[in-house]
Amino acid sequence: MNIENLLRETLSEMAREERPPPPGRFLQVSGLRSHRRGLALAAAAAVAVMAVGSTLVVGGLSSRVTVSKDLTGQGSVEVLPEPGKRLRERITIKEGLRLSDTLAQLAKQTGKPLREFQQAARSGKDLGLPSYAKGKLEGYAFPATYEITPKMGPADILTAMVDRFTLTADKDDFQKKAKALGHTPHEIMTIASIVQAESGSKQDMGKVARVIYNRLDGDPVRKLEMDSTLMYALNKYGVEASNVDLKSSSPYNTYLHEGLPPGPITNPGDDAIQAALNPAKGDWVWFVTTDTKRGITKFAATEAEFFQLKAEYERNKASGG
Amino acid sequence: VDPGFEADFQKFVVDRSGALFRTAYLLTGDRHAAEDLVQSALAKTAAKWRSLRDPAAIEGYVRRVMYHEQVSWWRRRSRVAEVVTGWLPDQAGDGHAEVADLRLVMRTALAQLTPRQRTILVLRYFEDLSETEIARMLDVGVGSVRSQIYRSLERLKKIAPELSTVREFR
């Protein structure tokens, strides 16, 4: 007998021994008195409802706690009803970090060597990535607060982040919605990552997403011309690309190449993914952050409007804005 | 409003909750966690009931939700309920443990796998799904499933070295 057969026998022995509860146990909570009420209660009974609107509900069937979403909107915090029974560490990964920065953050917060995270990140297929990610983790390391137990190694932590992405995507019918928008899931994640990088605030995200779609799929088709993708290629940070930068032959240089870059440039949070799936309605094809200090972004549908916004930006810059 | 929903849902639960519970128990290793898992999956399925219709599709959907929840992050944390027995049967001096003892060793070792590893083993060796079916169920590549099965078995042997000598019995 080999280990596989022993495993088979053990599992069926365990299954035989554990008597299922009476079916009524599972019907109670659904409370199917009326159809509508039944569904509402059934939905309430779902053990975890991930960040929906401004609050998230997490808990078992007997105990449920409501936690208002982190005020900064930077990642969402989940809380279990019972306090930690074992040693745990809580780490928070902000929305919109590049993978390289995410790994550095993880290493810093867990005290494990960065090299181990980098190594684990490279073996993309073992992390449970969806097939459309093409084995690359960038974009799919979902930003949130994670609780880490001492047992978890770098690969387990990264897998947990991918799992959170998959869960969010499942909840949203992500693949179906992507198809309806005429893009692959990977393209939608790439769009979400640019939305995350280019938006000054959550309110702007839907409009930024619309600008991307209007440039990609509009008539005429326009190059994206987004600094964020170019900066990613050059491994730089900043908002204004130099003339030398603009000459980069990288496929991430969206001033040079038409269409989307090959993949995500950040790891977007739920808001940016939602914006990519549900862009605002409008015919804007430009946006300008007119006031960088206060993070005010304005949108333009015509070239004339665009030049006005640019002038506003220059004025603000000149006045020390 | 679908008047048939209530009756259909009840019938499904009466017919299938036992089998679903047994799988959930193997996935979680804990009775209460298993009940929660089934409950949660049923709730999510109820919300999608009308788009599923076909009974086979319904069971498939419930199971899919169960597997995903089990490997997903938040549930991993609720695993505090899972208690490792901490008991390993005495090893006879000559190393000839009884098969019944080895099953207990196996149980203890299983409890130390990650939920993902454990789920994949349950799907392969209890549900008898093929690697391709598991890959489809969990939305991962076949190669990943294959390597995870291999690594999980290796991990079991590492946790309980006596399992690698199993071949010598019988």
Interface residues (C-beta under 8 A of the other chain):
Chain A: M1 N2 I3 E4 L6 L7 R8 E9 T10 L11 S12 E13 M14 A15 E18 P20 P21 P23 R25 F26 L27 V29 S30 L32 H35 R36 G38 L39 A42 A43 A45 A46 V47 A48 V58 G60 L61 E78 L80 E82 G84 K85 R86 R88 K125 D126 G128 L129 P130 S131 Y146 E147 D156 T159 A160 M161 D163 R164 T166 L167 D170
Chain B: V1 D2 P3 F5 E6 F9 Q10 V13 V14 S17 G18 F21 R22 T23 Y25 L26 R31 A34 E35 D36 L37 V38 Q39 S40 L42 A43 K44 A46 A47 H68 E69 V71 S72 W73 W74 R75 R76 R77 S78 V80 V99 L102 R103 M106 R107 L110 T114 R116 L121 V122 Y125 F126 L138 D139 V140 G141 G143 S144 S147 Q148 L153 L156 K157 L163 S164 V166 R167 F169 R170
